[in-house]
């Protein structure tokens, strides 16, 4: 059950939305949950699973949401120094004709690999071990030049799963359990179904009858879409993708995963980071992933800047509304808008940091520098534009940009002999307290006559 209840009007609006979806779209069953601040605050189910309503503990196949777990396993290896995202696959997984594609390209679907593995439709047939799958690959497995465009590839995530297995010296699923599922308490996320679980069905398009769908072990393709889970477990995973990573992944790394690397040219609001889908919806940034397998549809989305998330499962092959998860988020935004945190002044004043705040000028362009409660800095152009960033303090006294144009760049405070700030050096850009301050080392120098009118 949820940790705390929503308003009755919110509960009814959420419940009605999934009731309409189940009735009008003819889903055998569906279940959903809303997550806020790392806790499930609402769950609801409609239809029947073995004669009973589905609950927050009923397992469904989550399809490609599995890819987000595989991506985190890869990023954990990177953070440990076991690999670099720019490494070609061949460095760690030799012997395939697609080994020149980098790990980052595989994670972001920029590798150009074919969408599906060779052979029969892998989602409805018994899987093969990696040795057999890799042996079936050839140059036809490459559809596009690496980095040319976004091209979704299930095959690419099979390769990433094998990469994890090789470097960990165990199976992909064993690494997943040890490194993610057990630490996060996700005990009902499994590679094969465990009761209670839904059975997958196709619903006839013109009659109210069902066709059971098969559910095989995908073996080498498992890292692309094998997992079964519950909305309780996926609610925890939504909180994870929203930034509540616990000891499993550094917060900076999940932020890196949520940065857009590729955009689907056919869908302006959809992009892809490192194993995570990215969307914009009514001014809100969403991160998460969708999933589908024969007999099942799933989705998990969380707002990046205001961690309210939605998890949604159904046991039907197709036919659901593409907006149902966004609709649930919209209901939360309308009925339960978040109260802003109460403002309070800082307990202590750091005079050196306070002296940095206020107006600075990059040439004639005014910028504001604000001190954040966490002792980070916000730099923003007064006249708008993309050159704005948060800056995180480093042990050597410098600052590192985290967003936008200055992401990864270094900001240094240059001081006069008396210790007061003279100017800011932002990766060769000099910001001064007055426009083109003549006392600062402006690159290229200044006209000795200074500012003038048109008749000068």
N, C-alpha and C positions, 0 to 999 in steps of 0.2 A: 504494500500500500504506500501511497505518497507520504513523505515526511510531514507535510502539512497541507491543509486544504486550501483551495482557491475560493474566491467568492462563488456563491451558488449560481449567479448569472454566467460567470466564466465557465464553470463546470458544465452547465447546460449547453452553452454555445459550442464548446469543444465536442461534447458528446453528440450533439445534433449534427455537427459537421461530419463526423465519422459514420453516424447512422445514415445520413443521406448518401455518403459514398458507398457504403455496403449495400444499401437497398437499390440505388439507381444504377450502380456499376456492377451489381450482381456478383459480389465477392463472397465465396463460401465463408470466409471469416477474415477479420482484420483486427489489429490491436495497435494502439498508439500510446505514447507517453510524452509529457512535456517536462523538460529539465530546466531548472533555474538555479544559478549559483551552485552548481555541482550536485543538486538534489532533485529527485523526481518529485514534482508537485502535483502531477495529475496522470492518471492512466485511464484508458477506456477500451473496451472491446465490443465487437458486434459479430453476429453469426455464430456458428457452432464448430467446435473441434471435438470429434467423437461424442457428439450429443450435448456438450457443455459449452458455455461461453468461453472464449479465450481469455486468459489472464496475463498478468505481467510476467508469469513464469512459464508461459507456453513458448516452446521453441519454434522458430521459423528459419528457413534458409535466408541468409543475408546477402548472398551473391557477391557482387563486386565491392561491397563494404569491406570484405576480406582484404582487399588491396591496401587499405589504410593500415592494417596491422602489419602486413609485409613491409610496407614503407617504413614504419617505425622500427622494425627489426634492422633494416638496412641503415637507418640513421643512427641507431645505437652503435653499430659497427663503425660508422664514420666517426662518431664522437669518441670512440675508444682508440682511434688511430689505426684501425685495421684496414681501412680503405679510404680512398678519396673519391668524391662524387665525379670527378673528371677522369677517373680511371676507366679505360676500356674494359668491357666485360671479360675479354680474353685474359686480362691480368690475373683474374681470380677464378675464372671458369673457362679454361682453355678447351679447344677442340670443337667449336661451333663455327659455322660460316657467318654468324652475326656478331662475332666477338669484337668488332671494331666500334660498336655502339657503346657510349659511355653509360655509367650507372645513372647519372643525372638524367640523361635522355630517356632511359628506360622508365625511371620514376615519373617523369612528366609527360609520357606518351609522345616524345619528340624523336624517338629512335628511328621511325620510319618502318618498323617491323609490321608484318601482316597482323591483322586484328585477331585472327584465329589460327590455331595450330593446324598442320597438315592432317589429313585423314577425315574421318566422319565428325559430325557435329559433336564436339567434345562435351557439351553440357548434358547430352542425352545418351552417352555411351561410356562404357567402362574406361577408366583412365589408364595411362601407360607410365612406367617409370621414366625418369629424366633421360637415362641412357637411350631408351628407344625413341623418346620424343626428339632428343638432340640429333639422333642419327637420321631422322626423317627430314631435317631442315636442309635447305640449299639456298641458292641465291634468289629463288622465287619467294623466299620468306621475307625478303626486303621489298617494300612497296614504294618507299620514298627516300630521298637523300636525308641523312641524319640532320635533324634540326630544321628541316624545310618547313614543316607544318605539324600541327596537332593531328595525330592519327592514333586513335585508341587501340591499344594492343594488349589483349589477354596473354598472348605468348610472351611478351616482355616481362610480365609479372611472374610467369612460371620460371623464367630465367633468374629473376631476382630471388625467388624462393629457394632455388637450388644454390644460388650464391650464399644465402644465409646458412643453408645446411652444410655446405663445404667449409665455410669459415668457422662455424661453431662445432663441427665434428659431430653433428647429430641431425635428426630430421627437422624439417621446418616446423612441424607441429610441436615437437618437443621443445624447440627453442621458443616458440610462441607461448607455450604454457609456462615455462620457467621464467621468461623475461617480462611477460606482459600480463597474461591472464591470472596467474597466481598472485603476483604483487598487487593487482588491482581488485582482487576478489571476484573475478568474473568466472564463477564456477559453472555457469550454465552456457558457456560458449564452447562448442565442441566441433570436431571435424565431421562427426556423424550424429544423427538425431538421437536424443535421449528423452524418454517420456517425462512429462507430457509434451508432445510436439504435434504440429499440424502436418497434414499430408497435402502435397501439392496437387492442384487440379488445373486443367484447362476448362473454361466455361464455353459452351457452344455459343457462337455469335447470334444464332437465331432461335434458340430454344433453351429452356432452363434445365439443362442437363450437364453432367460433368464427365470429364475423361481424366483418370488418374495419370499423373506424369511420373516418369522414372526418376530415381535419385541414386546415382552411382557415386562411387569414390573417384574423384578426379585425379588422384595420385599426383603426377608432376604438375598438373594444372591447378592443384588445390590452392596454392598461394594467390591465385587470381579470383577464386570465388567459391571456396569449399564450405565455409563455416556456417554453422547453425547458432542461433543465439536467441535471447529474450529481450524484451524492451527494458527490463531491469538492468541487465548487463550492458546493453547498448546505450542506456542512459548514462552509465558510468563512462563509457567510451566517448559519448558526446561531450561530457564535461572535460574529458582528457583533451579532445580536439579543440575545446574552447580555451585551453590553457592550464587546466588543473591536472598536471602531469605527474604529481607525486614524485617518487624517486625513480620513475621509469625513464623519463626523458627530461632533459633540461628545457626550461621554458623558452630559452632563446631558439632551441632547435625546432620546437613546434611552431614558433613564429616564422622560422625559415621555411618550414613545410607549407605554410599558408601564403607564402609570397607567390604571385602569379608568374609562371615561367612560360606557359603556352596559352594561347587563346584559340578556342574553336571558331574558325572563320565563318562557320554557318550559324553561330549563336553568339551575338554580341555580348550577352550578359554572362557567358560561361567561360571560365578559364580553368587552368590546372596548375597546381603547384607540385610539390614533391609527394605524390601519392594522395593528394586531397583535391577534390573539386571545389571550385570557387564560383560564387554567384553574387550578383547585385540584385536586391529586391526592395523596391520602394525606399531607396536610400540606405538600406542596411546591407552590410557585407556578410555573406553566409559562407561557411566552410563545412565540408562534409563529404558525402558520397551517396550515390544511388546504388541499387543492386537488383539484379534480376537473374533468376534461374528458372527452368521450366517448372511451372507450378507455383512460383513465388515472386513477389515484388517487395522491395524494401527501400527505405530511405532514412538517412540521418543527417540533419542539418543543425548547425548552431550559429548564432550570431557572433561574429568575431569581436565586435566592440561592446557587446552587452550580452554576456553568455546565457542566453535563453535558447534552448535547443528543442528539437522534436525528433522522435524516433517513430517509425511507422512500418508495420509489416502486414502483408496479406498473402493468402495462399491461393493465388490465381496467376496464370501465366501472363495475362495482359488485360487491358480494358479499364484501368483506373485513371482518374483524373491526374494530369501531370502537376497540378497546383495544390494538391491536398496538403502537403507538408507546409507550404508557404501560407496556405489559408489558416492552418492551426497557429502558425507564428503571428499572423495578422490578428487573430482573435486575442492572443496574449497581449499584443501591443495595444489593442483597442480597449480591452476589458481590464487588463492588469498592467498598465504602464508602470515602469520602474520609478520609484521615488528617488530623486537625486540624493546622494549622500550629503549629510549635513556638513556645511563648511565650518572649519575651525582653524584658527591661526596656528602656526607652528609653535612648538614648545620652546625652541631655542632659535637663535638667529646666528647664522654663519656670515659674519661681516664681509669676508672675502667673496663669497658667492653673491651676497646682496649687492656688492659693488659692481657685479657683472651685468645686472639686470637693466632693462630699459632700452633706449634707442641705440642702434648701431647702423652704420652706413657701409654698404658695399658700393663704392663709387658714390653716385648720387642716389642710390636706391635705399630707402629706409627699411630696416628690419627691427623686430622686437625680440628681445631675449628675456624669457621669463623663467623663474625658479620654480620647479615643481616640488610638491610635498616630499617626494622621494629623493630630493637633492639632485635630480636630473635637470637638464635644461631644455627648453622649447625655443627653437629659432623659427621665426615666421616672417615672411615679407608683408609689410603693411598694406601693400597694394595687391596682395594675392599672388597666386602663381604656385608653381610646383616646388620651388626651392625652399622647402620647410622640412624640419626634422626634429626629432627628439635626440638628445645627446646624453650618453651614459658616461659617468666618470670612470676613469681608469686609474690604477695605482700610481702611475708615473705623473699624475696631474693633468694629463690630456683628457679629451672627451671623444667618444666614438659615436658617429651618426647612426641612427637605427632605421630611418625612413627616407623615402623619396630620393631626390637627387643626391643627397649627402650620405646615403646609407653606406656604412663601412668606412667613410672618410674620417680623418682626424681633425679635431678642433683644438688649437692650443691658444692659451692666453699668454701674450707677450707682455711682460711687466717692465716698468721703468726702474731705475736704480733704487727708488724709494719703495718699491713693491706695488705701486698702484698700476691698474691695467692701462697699457698703452694702446694696444689693438689686439684683434683676434686674427689668427692665421688659420684659415679653413682650407687646407689642401691647396695652398698658394694664393687663395683669395684673401685679401686684407680688408677687414671690417674695422672702421674707425668711429669715434664718437661724433665726428662732424663729417660732412661730405668731403671726401678726398682731403683728409687732414694732412696739411703740409709737414707736420712733424712725424708722420708715420712713413715707413718705407714702402710707398706705393709703387708697385711694379711699373716700369716704364717712366717713372718720374712725373713731375708736375710742371706745367708751364710756370716759369718764375713770376709772371705777371698776375697769376691767380685768376679768380673769377672776374668777369668783365661784362659790360653791356655791348650792344651791337656796334656802338660808335667808337669803341676802344681800339 
